[in-house]
Amino acid sequence: MDAQQMNIQWYPGHMTKTRRQIEADLKQVDAVCEIVDARIPFASRNPDIDDICGDKPRIVVLNRMDLADPEATRRWVAYFKSKGMAAVPTDCKSRRGISDFQPAVRSVLKEKIERNAARGMNRPLRVMVVGIPNVGKSTLINQISGRKGAKAENRPGVTRGKQWVTVDSGLLLLDTPGILWPKFEDPEVGMMLAYTGAVKDGILDVEELACHLIGVLHQRYPQALKDRYGLEAEQGTPSYELLEMAGRKRGYLISGGEINTERMAKVLLDEYRSGKLGRITFEEPVEDSNG
C-alpha cells in the first residue's frame, strides 16, 4: 500500500475531551513540557499543541535519545532553542538527561522566579506535561519525580485522568493523558508513528508497514540493513524485494521454499523499535515543517 493511499482512523472521542481538559488546565500552570520521540521529533508532535499552549513558556524533551542518531538530535536541540524553547534530550533507561530537566524549567521561567522572589513569594513552579501516547511520558515523569509504581500505560490510545506529581517543594508536574489529532496532512507522519508504535499495531498491515520501513531504511541507513541482515541491494530496489531478501538471509522459509515475509516483517519492526538496527532518526529540522 502506498503511503498516499493510507487512511488511519484513530481519533476516539476521548481525545476531543482531552484537548478541552488541557486547554482548561493551562490556567493552572506556569509552563508546558512537550515530550517527543527523538527519532521523529516533528511526526511525534501534536500540531495542535502550539495553538493550545499559546504564549506559555515551553520545554521540549526529546525522549529515547538512545535510539536516535546523536548528530541529528544535536541539530534538533539547536532548532527548538532557536524557536525560544528549552530542549532536553533524555533516555529514561539510563537516566541520561533527567538531571537537565529542572534547570531547563528554571531557565524558561527565570523571569517568573525573579518576580516571585521580589514579592517574597515561594510558590512551587507548575509544569504541564503533554505528549502523544506511547512517547514515554509516564516513565519520564516517574524518573524526574523519583516515584515508583505509577501508572505507565504502553498501549497507544489508552487514556488516564490528569494527576499532579510532586517532584520537590519547588516543582509540581501535571501529568495529562496522551493526545493525538484528528487527521494527518502528511501520510508519511502516520507511517513514522506506526514504525515507533505510537499507532496501535493492527491498524496497518504488518507487511505493508515493514515494506515501507525497510524502503526508508535502505534509502537513509543502508549500512544498518547490511550490518544486521547482510542485505545489499541497489538503490531503487522495490521494498517488497528488500523484505524478501532480508527474510532469505535470516532463513525464514516455509513450505516450498517460499519466504515467510510476515515473520520477517515482525522481526524488522521489533528490531527497529528495540534499537538493534542502530541509532536512527527519520526527520531533519526544516524551518517550515511545523507550519
N, C-alpha and C positions, 0 to 999 in steps of 0.2 A: 504494500500500500504506500503510495506517495504521500509525503507529509502534507502536501497541499490538499489532499482528499480527507485528511484526518478530521474527525469531528468528535471531540470529547465532551460528554455531558456529565458534569460532576459538581454542579453548584447547588447543593441542597439548601433547603430553606434556612437551616440554622446558620449558614454563612451570612445571610442578609441580617439576621438577628445579631450576629457577632459584630458586624460593621456598626450597627446602631449602638451597640453596647460600648464599642471602642470610642466612638465619637462622643458619647456621653461621659465616659471616664476620663477623657482628655482634660477636662476641667480640674481634675484632682491631681494631676501630675505636673512636674517641672520639665521633664524631658521624655523623649521617646527613644528606646533602643530597638532597632530593627535587626533581626538576625537573618542572615542569608547564607546560602551554601557557597563556599569559596570556589567551588568548581564551576558554578553557573550563577555568578552574582546578580546579573540582571534578570535572568529567567526565574530565579527564586525570589525576586522582589515582587510584592503585590503592587501593581501600578497605581492602585487606589490609595496607597499609604501616604504618598506626598500630598494628595488632596485632603485626606483625612487629618493629617498632622499639622498642616498649615505652617505657621512660623515657630512651632515648638523646637527647641534645641534638639539635635539628633546625634545619636551614636549608631554606627553600623558595625555589627560584629560579623566578620567573615569566618563562619564556623567550618569545621572539617578542613582546616588548612593542611592537615597531614595528608589529605587525599588530593590536594590541588597543586598545580605547578607553582613552585615558590616564586619564580620570576614574575609570573602573571599575578600572583597575589600581591606582590610589591607594587605593581602597576595599579591594581585596583585600590589599594590603600591610598596611593597618591591621588587617584581620581576622586574618591569620596572626600578626601581632605580638601581638594580643590573646590568642592561643592559646599564647603563650610561645615562638614560633618566630621566628628571624630570617627576614626576607623581602627578597629581592633581585630586582628586575626587570632583565632583560637583553635585549640584542639582539646576537646573535653577528655579524651582518653588519657593523654599525658599531662593535662592541665596547662599546657603551654598557652600563654597569652591571658590566662584567667586573672593574673595579678595586675594586668594592664587595664582592666575594666573600670575599677573605681577611679584611678587617676584620669581616665578619659571622661567619666561623668563629671568630675570636679572641673575639668578643663572647659567643657561646654557650658557649665553652669557657674563659671567663675564670677560673673557679674552678680548673679543672684546671691551667691555665697557672701560676697563682699557687702551687698546691700543688707542682708540679714545680720551680718556681724555688726554693721554700723548702727543697726537698730537694737542691738542686744538680743537678737532672736537666735535660737539654736534649734531650729526645726530640722528634722531629717529630710534629706532630698528624696523626692518620689519620682521613680522612673517606670514608665510603662514599657513592657517588653512585648513586641509583636513579631510575627513571622508566619510564613505559610506552614501547614502541617508537615511534620517529619523532617524539619530542618535542624533539630537538636535543641529546641528552645528549653524544654523542661530540664534536660540534662545540664545545659549551660547554667540555668538558674540554680540548680542543685549545687553545682561546683562553686559558683560565686558565693552562695549563701552558706555552703558547708553543711547543708541539711542532707539527710539520708532518707530513703524510702518514700520520697514524694512521688506523686503520680507522674509517670512519663509514658504517654501512650504512643506506641510506634505505628499504629495503623493510621494511614492518612485519612483525613475526613472525619476523625472521631473528635468531638469537641468536649471541652470541660468548662466548668464555670470559672469566672475570674477568681483570683486569690492574691492577697497581699503576702509578700515574703520579706521577712526582716533579715537584712544582711548584717547590719550592726546598728548602733544608735544613730548613725548619720545617714543611713541609706535604706530605703524601702523599695522593693520591686513589685510592680503589679503584673502578675502573670495573666495572660489572656489566651483564649482559645485560638488555635491556628485559623487564619483567614485566607481563603483563596479568592478568585474573582470569576465573574460570570462567563467570560469568553476569552479566547486568545486572539489578538490581532495577528500574531505570527505563529503559524502552526509548529514551527521549529521549537518554540518555547514549550509547547506541550510535550514534544518528544524529549527534550532535555530534562524536564521534570519527571518524565516516566523513566528515563535512564537511572536517575538517582533514587527513585522510589517514592517521590512526593505524590505521584499519581498511583492510585491503588492498582496493584498487579491484577490483571484480568480485564481491565478496561480496554487495553490494547493487546492484540495477539502477540504472544511472546516471540515468535519467529519474525514477525514483521518489525517489532521493536528492535530485536537483536540485529536484523539486517541493516536497519537504519544506523544503529550504533557502530557496527563493525565498518560500515562505509565511511562514517565520520572519522573513526579512529585511523582507518587506513589512509585517509587524506591528511589528518593532522598529526597523528602519532604512529606512523608505520613501524617504527622501531619497537614500540610496545608490543605490537602483534607478532613481530618477528621473534622477540625475546621470549614471549610467553607461549606462543603456539607454533613457532618455526614457520610462520606464514610470510611468504614472499610473493608478491604479485605486482603487476604493473598498475600504475595509477589508471583509473577508469574501469578496472575490473568490476563487473556487476556485484553488488553486495551479497546476493544470494550465493554466488560462486565463492565469495570470500568465506561465507559461513560454512559452506560445504568443504572447502579446503581446510579450514581450521578443524572441522569435525573429523575429517580423514586423518589429519595429523595426530589428533587425540585418540584415534581408533574407535570412534563412536559409530560402529556399524551394526546394522540389523540384517535380517534375513535377505539373502540375495546380494549382499554386498552394498546395499543402499545405506547412505549416510543418515544417521539419526540427527537431523538438523534441529529438532525440538530440544533434544538433550544438550546439544552444543549451544543453542540459544540461551538456555537457562544458565549454563556454566559461564558463558560470556557475561551475562548481566550480573551474576553473583560475583564474579571475579573483578569486574569493573567496580562494583559497589564496595567491595571489601578492600580495594586498593592493590590487588595483586597484579594489575596491569601497570602499576606505577602511578605517579602523581600527574593527574590530567586535568586541565582546565579547558572548557569548551568556548569561553567567551573572552573577548578583549574589550577594555573600555573604549567607548565611542561617544563623542560629545552629545550626540542627539539620540542615543539608544533609549533613553527613558523619557522621551517627549521633550 
